[in-house]
Amino acid sequence: MTTTQKLSVEFLGTFWLTFGGCGSAVLAAAFPQLGIGFTGVALAFGLTVLTLAYAVGHISGGHFNPAVTVGLAVAGRFPAANVVPYVVVQVVAAVVAAGALYLVASGKPGFEMAGFASNGYGDLSPGKYNLTSALVIEVLLTFFFLLVIIGTTSSQAPAGFAPLAIGLALTLIHLISIPITNTSVNPARSTGPALFAGGAYVAQLWLFWLAPLAGAALAGVAGQMLFRVDDQSRPRALSALPEKTPAA
């Protein structure tokens, strides 16, 4: 696969994750009488990753998240030279997705921006959790998310099931942490909505880069110890489908 193909797929996947996940929160979570609530939002985020990982994971590796890209690089599963291009495309895609979501959401009479599915702590936390709570939960959940990704895409894992496990893991993560930070574990997903919500949400954005990247890096180190790959095998993309070239 060419670099252009890989970056294009990362753009589409990150757009889908941000638009689908945050869109479910902004448009459907509190819809009168029929709102999907926290459970529906959690499921929406998981489904975005599951569907696109199966569809295009064999092209780019199906990261859709700077923390995943960094974690896989630390684990030795992804070339360090490709980290910056992937992260840039992921952030751009999340901002574009947030813009598209704003165009849709603002078409409703009486629309109010509010948090716009942004992440936050303290007064901006759905449950008013403090900075320490937010930091700990984001590091822990990103760590386990990357551990699931690294483990299910290792050469020893059953082929074909990685996207299912990863999508379910992301659903579980949201079920745990929406009340705490509105769930990030993805700096790109956090950046897009925050730029539209503005103000205090942008001021708190640093945490939703620091914590997920730290958790991902720790998982990458753990993955090197737990899921060693011998010289004759190679890591698979999230889709765990056969490829003609090594997975990104």
Backbone as CSV, one residue per row, in Angstrom:
resi,resn,N_x,N_y,N_z,CA_x,CA_y,CA_z,C_x,C_y,C_z
1,MET,0.837,-1.198,0.000,0.000,0.000,0.000,0.880,1.260,0.000
2,THR,0.440,2.279,-0.722,1.211,3.513,-0.779,0.963,4.360,0.470
3,THR,1.873,5.318,0.700,1.702,6.223,1.835,0.417,7.025,1.688
4,THR,0.104,7.447,0.471,-1.123,8.209,0.242,-2.350,7.395,0.612
5,GLN,-2.366,6.131,0.248,-3.490,5.260,0.608,-3.615,5.127,2.126
6,LYS,-2.493,4.930,2.787,-2.512,4.752,4.239,-3.018,6.005,4.948
7,LEU,-2.507,7.158,4.548,-2.918,8.406,5.194,-4.375,8.739,4.875
8,SER,-4.804,8.420,3.671,-6.201,8.658,3.305,-7.136,7.831,4.164
9,VAL,-6.757,6.589,4.386,-7.566,5.700,5.217,-7.577,6.167,6.671
10,GLU,-6.421,6.636,7.160,-6.387,7.156,8.527,-7.281,8.382,8.668
11,PHE,-7.323,9.216,7.633,-8.227,10.368,7.645,-9.683,9.901,7.735
12,LEU,-10.062,8.975,6.890,-11.442,8.498,6.866,-11.825,7.813,8.177
13,GLY,-10.922,6.992,8.693,-11.223,6.281,9.929,-11.369,7.209,11.122
14,THR,-10.476,8.208,11.221,-10.553,9.146,12.336,-11.773,10.049,12.196
15,PHE,-12.087,10.436,10.969,-13.314,11.217,10.723,-14.528,10.421,11.191
16,TRP,-14.607,9.165,10.801,-15.750,8.309,11.155,-15.868,8.147,12.666
17,LEU,-14.745,7.928,13.322,-14.760,7.772,14.782,-15.259,9.047,15.459
18,THR,-14.721,10.199,15.040,-15.092,11.466,15.681,-16.529,11.852,15.359
19,PHE,-16.891,11.761,14.108,-18.244,12.143,13.710,-19.276,11.179,14.285
20,GLY,-18.993,9.884,14.198,-19.943,8.896,14.701,-20.066,8.887,16.213
21,GLY,-18.925,8.896,16.892,-18.957,8.851,18.350,-19.455,10.143,18.963
22,CYS,-18.829,11.259,18.586,-19.252,12.555,19.132,-20.627,12.942,18.616
23,GLY,-20.932,12.535,17.379,-22.255,12.816,16.837,-23.350,12.145,17.626
24,SER,-23.109,10.936,18.070,-24.116,10.245,18.884,-24.355,10.982,20.194
25,ALA,-23.279,11.578,20.751,-23.411,12.329,21.999,-24.152,13.643,21.798
26,VAL,-23.812,14.357,20.716,-24.394,15.676,20.476,-25.825,15.574,19.952
27,LEU,-26.068,14.641,19.049,-27.342,14.593,18.345,-28.367,13.651,18.966
28,ALA,-27.908,12.567,19.552,-28.846,11.508,19.933,-28.906,11.167,21.414
29,ALA,-27.883,11.535,22.190,-27.816,11.075,23.580,-29.003,11.543,24.403
30,ALA,-29.404,12.788,24.228,-30.480,13.349,25.064,-31.729,13.665,24.254
31,PHE,-31.884,13.018,23.121,-33.074,13.280,22.301,-34.327,12.987,23.118
32,PRO,-35.301,13.884,23.113,-36.477,13.731,23.985,-37.128,12.356,23.883
33,GLN,-37.259,11.712,25.018,-37.951,10.422,25.205,-37.206,9.231,24.595
34,LEU,-36.452,9.463,23.518,-35.812,8.348,22.827,-34.293,8.406,22.890
35,GLY,-33.729,9.291,23.693,-32.283,9.471,23.745,-31.538,8.187,24.044
36,ILE,-30.353,8.035,23.435,-29.598,6.791,23.599,-28.774,6.763,24.881
37,GLY,-28.548,7.924,25.522,-27.834,7.971,26.792,-26.386,7.548,26.703
38,PHE,-25.767,7.366,27.879,-24.360,6.980,27.935,-24.104,5.644,27.246
39,THR,-25.009,4.692,27.429,-24.802,3.359,26.853,-24.766,3.424,25.336
40,GLY,-25.666,4.188,24.754,-25.691,4.319,23.312,-24.462,5.012,22.766
41,VAL,-23.995,6.035,23.462,-22.784,6.741,23.033,-21.575,5.810,23.102
42,ALA,-21.473,5.048,24.186,-20.365,4.099,24.332,-20.372,3.095,23.189
43,LEU,-21.546,2.583,22.870,-21.656,1.613,21.783,-21.306,2.244,20.436
44,ALA,-21.713,3.502,20.238,-21.414,4.186,18.979,-19.906,4.307,18.766
45,PHE,-19.169,4.691,19.803,-17.721,4.798,19.662,-17.107,3.439,19.325
46,GLY,-17.559,2.403,20.007,-17.036,1.072,19.723,-17.335,0.613,18.311
47,LEU,-18.536,0.926,17.825,-18.922,0.505,16.478,-18.141,1.229,15.397
48,THR,-17.783,2.488,15.641,-17.010,3.203,14.619,-15.656,2.531,14.395
49,VAL,-15.014,2.144,15.490,-13.714,1.487,15.357,-13.870,0.091,14.764
50,LEU,-14.841,-0.660,15.234,-15.045,-2.025,14.744,-15.294,-2.035,13.239
51,THR,-16.182,-1.172,12.771,-16.553,-1.202,11.355,-15.409,-0.791,10.438
52,LEU,-14.726,0.303,10.771,-13.646,0.768,9.897,-12.383,-0.078,10.035
53,ALA,-12.166,-0.685,11.197,-11.016,-1.576,11.331,-11.160,-2.774,10.404
54,TYR,-12.370,-3.321,10.325,-12.603,-4.422,9.388,-12.521,-3.937,7.939
55,ALA,-13.050,-2.740,7.681,-13.121,-2.253,6.305,-11.763,-1.840,5.742
56,VAL,-10.961,-1.131,6.533,-9.729,-0.550,5.984,-8.500,-0.798,6.850
57,GLY,-8.646,-1.552,7.922,-7.505,-1.796,8.793,-6.337,-2.455,8.094
58,HIS,-6.622,-3.238,7.060,-5.555,-3.922,6.339,-4.739,-2.975,5.469
59,ILE,-5.213,-1.735,5.309,-4.493,-0.763,4.487,-3.499,0.048,5.318
60,SER,-3.989,0.613,6.423,-3.138,1.520,7.213,-2.752,0.972,8.575
61,GLY,-3.361,-0.129,8.971,-3.205,-0.615,10.338,-4.380,-0.222,11.196
62,GLY,-5.207,0.730,10.716,-6.432,1.103,11.423,-6.193,1.747,12.768
63,HIS,-5.339,2.759,12.829,-5.046,3.420,14.101,-6.163,4.373,14.512
64,PHE,-6.413,5.395,13.707,-7.473,6.391,13.932,-7.324,7.133,15.261
65,ASN,-6.126,7.200,15.783,-5.917,7.699,17.140,-4.413,7.901,17.361
66,PRO,-3.961,9.127,17.664,-2.526,9.335,17.901,-1.957,8.449,19.007
67,ALA,-2.748,8.157,20.026,-2.254,7.305,21.106,-1.969,5.892,20.604
68,VAL,-2.799,5.397,19.712,-2.568,4.074,19.130,-1.297,4.091,18.294
69,THR,-1.123,5.118,17.501,0.075,5.231,16.673,1.341,5.259,17.531
70,VAL,1.340,6.070,18.584,2.500,6.168,19.463,2.733,4.858,20.212
71,GLY,1.675,4.269,20.731,1.810,3.019,21.466,2.375,1.898,20.611
72,LEU,1.892,1.796,19.375,2.397,0.754,18.479,3.849,1.019,18.083
73,ALA,4.222,2.294,17.950,5.611,2.618,17.642,6.528,2.217,18.795
74,VAL,6.106,2.509,20.028,6.902,2.129,21.194,7.014,0.613,21.297
75,ALA,5.963,-0.085,20.918,5.959,-1.551,20.978,6.766,-2.181,19.848
76,GLY,7.253,-1.367,18.921,8.008,-1.895,17.798,7.138,-2.434,16.692
77,ARG,5.859,-2.054,16.687,4.914,-2.535,15.684,4.679,-1.538,14.546
78,PHE,5.273,-0.356,14.639,5.003,0.691,13.663,6.245,1.541,13.496
79,PRO,6.624,1.897,12.265,7.843,2.678,12.043,7.775,4.062,12.685
80,ALA,8.772,4.413,13.449,8.791,5.713,14.128,8.743,6.872,13.138
81,ALA,9.303,6.677,11.957,9.332,7.743,10.960,7.941,8.105,10.451
82,ASN,6.973,7.216,10.622,5.617,7.460,10.125,4.680,8.021,11.187
83,VAL,5.170,8.193,12.404,4.301,8.644,13.490,3.754,10.041,13.220
84,VAL,4.609,10.982,12.881,4.163,12.370,12.695,3.136,12.493,11.564
85,PRO,3.362,11.924,10.380,2.340,12.027,9.329,0.994,11.437,9.752
86,TYR,1.019,10.304,10.423,-0.229,9.689,10.887,-0.947,10.618,11.866
87,VAL,-0.205,11.147,12.837,-0.826,11.979,13.867,-1.403,13.253,13.258
88,VAL,-0.666,13.868,12.338,-1.157,15.097,11.698,-2.468,14.825,10.962
89,VAL,-2.512,13.760,10.190,-3.724,13.427,9.437,-4.876,13.107,10.383
90,GLN,-4.608,12.401,11.460,-5.656,12.066,12.421,-6.257,13.318,13.051
91,VAL,-5.417,14.274,13.420,-5.917,15.510,14.033,-6.718,16.325,13.024
92,VAL,-6.219,16.445,11.814,-6.953,17.183,10.779,-8.318,16.537,10.546
93,ALA,-8.343,15.215,10.473,-9.604,14.514,10.244,-10.601,14.766,11.376
94,ALA,-10.117,14.775,12.617,-11.001,15.013,13.758,-11.567,16.426,13.737
95,VAL,-10.750,17.394,13.335,-11.228,18.780,13.252,-12.268,18.911,12.142
96,VAL,-12.014,18.297,11.003,-12.981,18.328,9.903,-14.284,17.653,10.313
97,ALA,-14.179,16.528,11.012,-15.375,15.824,11.476,-16.177,16.671,12.456
98,ALA,-15.479,17.354,13.362,-16.162,18.234,14.308,-16.850,19.375,13.570
99,GLY,-16.214,19.878,12.508,-16.831,20.920,11.708,-18.094,20.434,11.019
100,ALA,-18.036,19.226,10.471,-19.219,18.649,9.836,-20.339,18.434,10.857
101,LEU,-19.961,17.984,12.040,-20.949,17.779,13.095,-21.589,19.097,13.513
102,TYR,-20.779,20.145,13.587,-21.320,21.460,13.930,-22.335,21.927,12.885
103,LEU,-22.028,21.718,11.605,-22.954,22.120,10.546,-24.298,21.410,10.690
104,VAL,-24.255,20.148,11.056,-25.497,19.390,11.246,-26.216,19.849,12.506
105,ALA,-25.503,19.879,13.628,-26.128,20.176,14.916,-26.690,21.592,14.972
106,SER,-26.014,22.535,14.350,-26.455,23.924,14.417,-27.704,24.188,13.581
107,GLY,-28.137,23.198,12.818,-29.359,23.355,12.041,-30.635,23.174,12.844
108,LYS,-30.491,22.818,14.106,-31.663,22.654,14.972,-32.024,23.991,15.619
109,PRO,-33.299,24.368,15.604,-33.697,25.620,16.272,-33.324,25.597,17.750
110,GLY,-32.762,26.676,18.237,-32.378,26.762,19.637,-31.093,26.042,19.978
111,PHE,-30.311,25.688,18.956,-29.052,24.971,19.205,-28.141,25.768,20.127
112,GLU,-27.549,25.088,21.105,-26.558,25.678,21.993,-25.305,24.825,21.963
113,MET,-24.157,25.458,21.846,-22.901,24.739,21.717,-22.612,23.867,22.939
114,ALA,-22.757,24.450,24.148,-22.437,23.744,25.395,-21.052,23.109,25.272
115,GLY,-20.903,21.846,25.675,-19.590,21.208,25.632,-19.246,20.585,24.306
116,PHE,-20.238,20.344,23.457,-20.033,19.788,22.121,-19.227,18.490,22.170
117,ALA,-19.562,17.642,23.137,-18.911,16.330,23.314,-17.421,16.438,23.625
118,SER,-16.993,17.598,24.132,-15.580,17.768,24.480,-15.256,17.077,25.788
119,ASN,-13.970,16.897,26.030,-13.507,16.285,27.265,-13.139,17.353,28.279
120,GLY,-13.234,16.999,29.566,-12.886,17.979,30.581,-12.792,17.378,31.963
121,TYR,-12.276,18.170,32.880,-12.197,17.780,34.294,-12.677,18.963,35.127
122,GLY,-12.871,18.732,36.419,-13.371,19.798,37.281,-14.773,20.210,36.867
123,ASP,-15.002,21.480,36.679,-16.325,21.959,36.288,-16.749,21.477,34.912
124,LEU,-15.798,21.069,34.083,-16.121,20.599,32.732,-16.293,19.082,32.663
125,SER,-16.088,18.407,33.763,-16.333,16.967,33.841,-17.826,16.714,34.004
126,PRO,-18.399,15.755,33.288,-19.830,15.459,33.467,-20.201,15.192,34.919
127,GLY,-19.301,14.523,35.654,-19.554,14.232,37.060,-18.777,15.106,38.016
128,LYS,-18.144,16.158,37.482,-17.357,17.114,38.270,-16.144,16.467,38.939
129,TYR,-15.540,15.467,38.289,-14.343,14.817,38.815,-13.137,15.737,38.642
130,ASN,-12.195,15.670,39.592,-11.064,16.599,39.576,-9.958,16.150,38.617
131,LEU,-8.914,16.950,38.536,-7.807,16.701,37.624,-7.150,15.353,37.879
132,THR,-6.931,15.006,39.144,-6.279,13.736,39.463,-7.095,12.554,38.958
133,SER,-8.394,12.584,39.197,-9.261,11.510,38.717,-9.189,11.387,37.209
134,ALA,-9.235,12.524,36.528,-9.195,12.528,35.071,-7.875,11.977,34.556
135,LEU,-6.778,12.392,35.163,-5.454,11.933,34.740,-5.316,10.424,34.918
136,VAL,-5.700,9.926,36.078,-5.551,8.499,36.374,-6.409,7.657,35.443
137,ILE,-7.670,8.050,35.246,-8.559,7.224,34.434,-8.123,7.206,32.978
138,GLU,-7.648,8.335,32.468,-7.243,8.389,31.068,-5.958,7.588,30.827
139,VAL,-5.013,7.656,31.749,-3.789,6.865,31.599,-4.114,5.376,31.675
140,LEU,-4.891,4.976,32.676,-5.218,3.560,32.861,-5.989,2.993,31.681
141,LEU,-7.026,3.699,31.253,-7.871,3.157,30.190,-7.154,3.128,28.846
142,THR,-6.308,4.124,28.583,-5.537,4.077,27.340,-4.521,2.946,27.388
143,PHE,-3.933,2.732,28.546,-2.991,1.613,28.705,-3.660,0.296,28.345
144,PHE,-4.825,0.034,28.907,-5.491,-1.242,28.642,-6.031,-1.316,27.214
145,PHE,-6.444,-0.186,26.662,-6.888,-0.170,25.272,-5.749,-0.599,24.357
146,LEU,-4.571,-0.024,24.556,-3.416,-0.395,23.730,-2.986,-1.832,23.987
147,LEU,-3.119,-2.288,25.221,-2.765,-3.673,25.527,-3.660,-4.631,24.749
148,VAL,-4.942,-4.312,24.665,-5.870,-5.119,23.865,-5.461,-5.098,22.400
149,ILE,-5.141,-3.919,21.884,-4.750,-3.802,20.476,-3.485,-4.598,20.184
150,ILE,-2.465,-4.417,21.017,-1.187,-5.101,20.795,-1.362,-6.611,20.921
151,GLY,-2.124,-7.034,21.910,-2.320,-8.464,22.122,-3.119,-9.137,21.022
152,THR,-4.209,-8.504,20.611,-5.083,-9.142,19.613,-4.515,-9.090,18.200
153,THR,-3.530,-8.227,17.961,-2.894,-8.167,16.642,-1.530,-8.840,16.625
154,SER,-1.174,-9.528,17.697,0.090,-10.251,17.722,-0.031,-11.519,16.873
155,SER,1.087,-12.050,16.476,1.086,-13.219,15.588,0.505,-14.454,16.263
156,GLN,0.503,-14.464,17.603,0.001,-15.630,18.329,-1.511,-15.614,18.534
157,ALA,-2.150,-14.467,18.290,-3.588,-14.334,18.549,-4.399,-14.927,17.404
158,PRO,-5.630,-15.389,17.666,-6.487,-15.899,16.590,-6.721,-14.825,15.538
159,ALA,-6.612,-15.194,14.281,-6.760,-14.227,13.193,-8.218,-13.844,12.996
160,GLY,-8.441,-12.574,12.667,-9.763,-12.125,12.260,-10.635,-11.536,13.340
161,PHE,-10.217,-11.631,14.604,-11.080,-11.178,15.698,-10.634,-9.866,16.332
162,ALA,-9.510,-9.337,15.901,-8.976,-8.131,16.535,-9.959,-6.962,16.532
163,PRO,-10.584,-6.608,15.402,-11.494,-5.455,15.426,-12.653,-5.627,16.400
164,LEU,-13.140,-6.844,16.541,-14.239,-7.097,17.472,-13.809,-6.834,18.904
165,ALA,-12.658,-7.367,19.286,-12.159,-7.152,20.647,-11.842,-5.689,20.904
166,ILE,-11.270,-5.020,19.905,-10.893,-3.618,20.064,-12.131,-2.733,20.164
167,GLY,-13.130,-2.997,19.322,-14.373,-2.235,19.396,-15.088,-2.414,20.720
168,LEU,-15.111,-3.645,21.214,-15.753,-3.904,22.515,-14.964,-3.251,23.644
169,ALA,-13.634,-3.262,23.531,-12.809,-2.612,24.554,-13.104,-1.115,24.613
170,LEU,-13.242,-0.485,23.442,-13.529,0.944,23.427,-14.926,1.233,23.984
171,THR,-15.857,0.341,23.724,-17.198,0.488,24.311,-17.124,0.424,25.831
172,LEU,-16.411,-0.561,26.351,-16.256,-0.701,27.804,-15.590,0.531,28.394
173,ILE,-14.563,1.028,27.730,-13.858,2.221,28.213,-14.810,3.396,28.352
174,HIS,-15.686,3.577,27.383,-16.650,4.676,27.454,-17.686,4.451,28.556
175,LEU,-18.117,3.223,28.728,-19.066,2.936,29.807,-18.484,3.284,31.172
176,ILE,-17.183,3.094,31.313,-16.514,3.404,32.583,-16.340,4.908,32.785
177,SER,-15.903,5.599,31.740,-15.334,6.936,31.963,-16.106,8.123,31.406
178,ILE,-17.221,7.918,30.728,-17.990,9.079,30.275,-18.329,10.015,31.444
179,PRO,-18.758,9.496,32.597,-19.070,10.421,33.702,-17.860,11.184,34.238
180,ILE,-16.666,10.687,33.973,-15.468,11.289,34.553,-14.879,12.370,33.643
181,THR,-14.579,12.019,32.401,-13.946,12.979,31.483,-14.707,13.143,30.167
182,ASN,-15.796,12.435,30.015,-16.496,12.318,28.737,-15.715,11.413,27.786
183,THR,-14.715,10.748,28.315,-13.868,9.763,27.639,-13.095,10.313,26.447
184,SER,-11.784,10.320,26.620,-10.908,10.657,25.504,-10.227,9.397,25.000
185,VAL,-9.130,8.994,25.624,-8.204,7.946,25.180,-7.782,8.156,23.727
186,ASN,-8.036,9.343,23.198,-7.743,9.651,21.800,-7.555,11.160,21.657
187,PRO,-6.315,11.629,21.587,-6.079,13.073,21.513,-6.719,13.761,20.314
188,ALA,-6.815,13.072,19.191,-7.432,13.682,18.007,-8.916,13.891,18.242
189,ARG,-9.596,12.869,18.753,-11.018,12.971,19.062,-11.288,14.110,20.040
190,SER,-10.354,14.339,20.977,-10.503,15.416,21.950,-10.294,16.786,21.308
191,THR,-9.354,16.863,20.384,-8.982,18.153,19.802,-10.085,18.735,18.921
192,GLY,-10.678,17.917,18.065,-11.687,18.414,17.139,-12.839,19.134,17.829
193,PRO,-13.574,18.471,18.714,-14.693,19.137,19.395,-14.250,20.309,20.277
194,ALA,-13.098,20.196,20.936,-12.640,21.263,21.832,-12.411,22.571,21.082
195,LEU,-11.914,22.485,19.864,-11.672,23.702,19.091,-12.968,24.430,18.759
196,PHE,-14.067,23.699,18.682,-15.356,24.328,18.427,-16.025,24.780,19.724
197,ALA,-15.840,24.008,20.798,-16.396,24.418,22.089,-15.648,25.622,22.641
198,GLY,-14.327,25.682,22.369,-13.518,26.845,22.726,-13.283,27.034,24.209
199,GLY,-12.698,28.177,24.539,-12.517,28.603,25.919,-11.848,27.598,26.811
200,ALA,-12.531,27.257,27.901,-11.966,26.383,28.922,-11.675,24.985,28.387
201,TYR,-12.442,24.528,27.409,-12.204,23.192,26.857,-10.865,23.132,26.142
202,VAL,-10.504,24.183,25.442,-9.196,24.244,24.799,-8.099,24.330,25.861
203,ALA,-8.341,25.075,26.932,-7.360,25.223,28.010,-7.071,23.891,28.699
204,GLN,-8.039,22.979,28.708,-7.847,21.670,29.357,-7.383,20.594,28.383
205,LEU,-7.222,20.951,27.137,-6.895,19.955,26.117,-5.551,19.276,26.360
206,TRP,-4.638,19.974,27.035,-3.312,19.405,27.286,-3.391,18.040,27.973
207,LEU,-4.347,17.907,28.891,-4.456,16.647,29.633,-4.831,15.496,28.713
208,PHE,-5.650,15.790,27.724,-6.149,14.743,26.850,-5.214,14.446,25.681
209,TRP,-4.050,15.079,25.729,-2.905,14.639,24.949,-1.917,13.906,25.863
210,LEU,-1.608,14.520,26.994,-0.606,13.945,27.893,-1.001,12.566,28.402
211,ALA,-2.189,12.443,28.960,-2.589,11.184,29.600,-2.712,10.022,28.613
212,PRO,-3.419,10.180,27.480,-3.488,9.060,26.543,-2.129,8.661,25.966
213,LEU,-1.293,9.643,25.656,0.019,9.302,25.104,0.882,8.588,26.142
214,ALA,0.788,9.013,27.408,1.542,8.337,28.465,1.059,6.904,28.651
215,GLY,-0.239,6.724,28.704,-0.794,5.378,28.851,-0.427,4.485,27.682
216,ALA,-0.458,5.047,26.471,-0.114,4.270,25.283,1.358,3.872,25.282
217,ALA,2.229,4.791,25.671,3.660,4.486,25.707,3.964,3.391,26.727
218,LEU,3.303,3.456,27.881,3.489,2.404,28.889,3.023,1.054,28.368
219,ALA,1.907,1.060,27.637,1.408,-0.184,27.069,2.351,-0.712,26.000
220,GLY,2.978,0.200,25.253,3.944,-0.231,24.256,5.124,-0.950,24.882
221,VAL,5.610,-0.420,26.006,6.706,-1.079,26.726,6.249,-2.442,27.248
222,ALA,5.063,-2.482,27.838,4.535,-3.755,28.342,4.326,-4.752,27.214
223,GLY,3.851,-4.246,26.067,3.616,-5.127,24.930,4.874,-5.780,24.412
224,GLN,5.995,-5.061,24.470,7.263,-5.647,24.047,7.635,-6.840,24.914
225,MET,7.289,-6.778,26.188,7.620,-7.868,27.106,6.619,-9.017,27.031
226,LEU,5.350,-8.684,26.857,4.294,-9.696,26.913,4.039,-10.404,25.597
227,PHE,4.218,-9.679,24.488,3.848,-10.228,23.183,5.043,-10.186,22.245
228,ARG,6.069,-10.908,22.613,7.267,-10.926,21.782,6.979,-11.645,20.470
229,VAL,7.461,-11.064,19.385,7.273,-11.657,18.064,8.623,-12.141,17.564
230,ASP,8.683,-13.431,17.157,9.980,-13.947,16.703,10.337,-13.354,15.339
231,ASP,11.552,-13.588,14.919,12.061,-12.949,13.704,11.351,-13.426,12.438
232,GLN,10.665,-14.557,12.505,10.019,-15.117,11.321,8.571,-14.659,11.173
233,SER,8.070,-13.913,12.122,6.672,-13.478,12.053,6.615,-11.964,12.081
234,ARG,5.432,-11.426,11.812,5.276,-9.982,11.811,3.910,-9.647,12.400
235,PRO,3.764,-8.463,12.978,2.473,-8.071,13.517,1.453,-7.874,12.412
236,ARG,0.190,-8.145,12.712,-0.874,-7.968,11.745,-1.551,-6.627,11.938
237,ALA,-2.205,-6.157,10.889,-3.029,-4.958,10.988,-4.245,-5.274,11.842
238,LEU,-5.001,-4.253,12.203,-6.160,-4.464,13.068,-7.159,-5.419,12.470
239,SER,-7.240,-5.478,11.153,-8.189,-6.383,10.519,-7.729,-7.829,10.598
240,ALA,-6.446,-8.033,10.851,-5.840,-9.366,10.912,-6.078,-10.144,9.627
241,LEU,-6.149,-9.461,8.483,-6.324,-10.094,7.198,-4.975,-10.212,6.505
242,PRO,-4.824,-11.185,5.599,-3.557,-11.315,4.879,-3.243,-10.050,4.097
243,GLU,-1.965,-9.721,4.006,-1.540,-8.542,3.272,-0.404,-8.898,2.339
244,LYS,-0.212,-8.067,1.323,0.897,-8.252,0.419,2.149,-7.567,0.923
245,THR,1.973,-6.568,1.781,3.087,-5.842,2.371,2.935,-5.843,3.871
246,PRO,4.016,-5.631,4.634,3.896,-5.592,6.096,2.892,-4.559,6.549
247,ALA,2.202,-4.891,7.634,1.211,-3.961,8.174,1.886,-2.698,8.679
248,ALA,1.163,-1.586,8.534,1.711,-0.318,9.031,1.543,-0.227,10.511
